[in-house]
Amino acid sequence: MPATEIVTTIVGTYAGKEVHAPTGSRGPTFPNVRDWVANKSRAGITVQDVSSSVTVTGTSQWAAYVEKVGGDTLLTIFEVTP
């Protein structure tokens, strides 16, 4: 299933999950989100799936991953389309 990286803004929390709203900006599209994870793994970057702790409004399927970049944590969200 194709996965498109989307830019989101945190709009609050609900039931212990961060609620994100898409801003309209889109990034690259991958044939499958596993391709993005594999590319990160090959580059020696560890990513962690945090999809269960994130909700994205207006999207029925999403995947969310965090990675360490320097001293910061980067959250990357994908919209998954059937």
RASULPE-V280881 format. One record per residue. N is the residue number from 1. PHI is phi in whole degrees, -180 to 180 (999 if undefined). OMEGA is omega in whole degrees, 0 to 359 (NA if undefined). BURIAL is + if it has 9 or more other ideal C-beta (glycine too) atoms within 8 Angstrom, else -. Layout:
BEGIN
n	phi	omega	burial
N	PHI	OMEGA	BURIAL
N	PHI	OMEGA	BURIAL
END
This chain:
BEGIN
n	phi	omega	burial
1	999	181	-
2	-61	180	+
3	-128	180	+
4	-112	178	+
5	-69	180	+
6	-124	176	+
7	-97	183	+
8	-130	175	+
9	-126	177	-
10	-73	180	-
11	-112	178	-
12	150	176	-
13	-132	178	-
14	-151	178	-
15	53	177	-
16	79	180	-
17	-113	172	+
18	-74	178	-
19	-103	181	+
20	-116	175	+
21	-119	177	+
22	-63	179	+
23	-94	180	-
24	105	179	-
25	-77	180	-
26	-125	178	-
27	-107	181	-
28	-68	177	-
29	-109	179	-
30	-117	178	+
31	-58	178	-
32	-156	181	-
33	-63	177	+
34	-63	177	-
35	-65	178	+
36	-65	179	+
37	-62	180	+
38	-64	178	-
39	-62	178	-
40	-64	180	+
41	-64	178	+
42	-62	179	-
43	-83	179	-
44	81	180	-
45	-102	179	-
46	-91	176	-
47	-120	180	+
48	-123	179	-
49	-76	179	-
50	-123	183	+
51	-58	182	+
52	-75	179	-
53	-107	181	-
54	-129	172	+
55	-123	179	-
56	-115	180	+
57	-73	177	+
58	77	181	-
59	-131	183	+
60	-84	179	-
61	-134	178	+
62	-148	174	+
63	-137	182	+
64	-130	182	+
65	-135	174	+
66	-117	176	+
67	-145	177	+
68	-89	177	-
69	-127	186	-
70	65	177	-
71	-97	183	-
72	-104	175	-
73	-111	182	-
74	-107	177	-
75	-102	179	+
76	-117	182	+
77	-118	179	+
78	-119	169	+
79	-93	182	+
80	-101	181	+
81	-115	181	-
82	-73	NA	-
END
